[in-house]
Amino acid sequence: MAKRPTLIVAEPEPAEALSVRKLVLETAKFNVLTAHSTREAIDIFQSFPNASLVIAVEGNRIDCEVVTKAVKEAIPKMPVIVLSARDGLRVVQADYHVSSHEPEELLRIVRELLGDPRTFAP
């Protein structure tokens, strides 16, 4: 039986109780560990090095460059996806750059990398 992939998502704390991004990923049957600061993202990554990939979202208290660098120094092959509302943000070590306004594209990339947990045997 395949286990559900675990994603680490570093994103600014949402104004609402839960982020839409977290809901989209969990509805797609991915396990999501959420960090609301650069330091928390790195701490979670160090505590869960078997996570499947890391998503860093540009915003208040999240430095995508620092998160990506920490991940790539520890596990160079770990996929890192950077989300930004700005077209110009490029994090050199990131594997993918996606608009934070395109949850479908984020989900497509995550499924391309990890498979679709909805199809894993129970």
Order of alpha helices (4+ residues) and beta strands (2+ residues): beta-alpha-beta-alpha-beta-alpha-beta-beta-alpha
